[in-house]
Amino acid sequence: MTGFAQGAARLAGVAGWLLGWRPDEFWRATPAELAAVLRAAREDEVVDAGVDGVVLDRLRAMFPD
């Protein structure tokens, strides 16, 4: 079993490499936030954006910039 320091260093390295996080961003993140981002990176969960093509087209027409 690894100690806290070894585990934290490994996770900080993964966050830096995979997510582009600097050390301060890693240490400010909660474990739940880090887990959610890593799950999304692995595509372990499907997130419903709540916007379909019709809504997106309507928004594009309303905000053409």
C-alpha positions as CSV (number, residue, x, y, z in Angstrom):
1,M,0.0,0.0,0.0
2,T,1.3,3.5,-0.8
3,G,1.2,6.4,1.6
4,F,-0.7,9.6,1.3
5,A,2.3,11.5,-0.1
6,Q,3.0,8.9,-2.8
7,G,-0.7,8.7,-3.8
8,A,-1.1,12.5,-3.9
9,A,2.1,12.9,-6.0
10,R,0.8,10.3,-8.5
11,L,-2.6,12.0,-8.7
12,A,-1.1,15.4,-9.1
13,G,1.1,14.1,-11.9
14,V,-2.0,12.6,-13.6
15,A,-3.9,15.8,-13.2
16,G,-1.0,17.8,-14.6
17,W,-0.5,15.5,-17.6
18,L,-4.0,14.7,-18.5
19,L,-5.9,17.8,-17.5
20,G,-3.2,20.4,-17.7
21,W,-3.7,21.4,-14.0
22,R,-0.9,23.2,-12.2
23,P,-0.2,22.1,-8.6
24,D,-2.3,24.8,-7.1
25,E,-5.3,23.8,-9.2
26,F,-4.9,20.2,-8.1
27,W,-4.7,21.1,-4.4
28,R,-7.8,23.4,-4.6
29,A,-9.9,20.6,-6.2
30,T,-12.0,18.4,-4.0
31,P,-11.7,14.6,-4.3
32,A,-15.2,14.6,-5.8
33,E,-14.2,17.2,-8.4
34,L,-11.1,15.3,-9.4
35,A,-13.1,12.0,-9.6
36,A,-15.8,13.6,-11.8
37,V,-13.2,15.1,-14.2
38,L,-11.3,11.8,-14.4
39,R,-14.5,9.8,-15.0
40,A,-15.4,12.2,-17.8
41,A,-12.0,11.9,-19.3
42,R,-12.4,8.1,-19.3
43,E,-15.9,8.5,-20.7
44,D,-17.3,6.4,-17.9
45,E,-20.4,8.4,-17.7
46,V,-22.8,10.0,-20.2
47,V,-23.7,13.6,-19.5
48,D,-26.9,14.9,-20.9
49,A,-26.2,18.5,-22.1
50,G,-29.9,19.2,-22.3
51,V,-29.6,20.8,-25.7
52,D,-30.7,19.2,-28.9
53,G,-30.1,20.3,-32.4
54,V,-33.4,22.4,-32.6
55,V,-32.5,24.3,-29.5
56,L,-28.9,24.8,-30.7
57,D,-30.1,26.2,-34.0
58,R,-32.5,28.5,-32.3
59,L,-29.7,29.8,-30.0
60,R,-27.4,30.3,-33.0
61,A,-30.1,32.4,-34.7
62,M,-30.6,34.5,-31.6
63,F,-26.9,35.0,-31.0
64,P,-25.2,35.0,-34.4
65,D,-21.8,36.2,-33.1
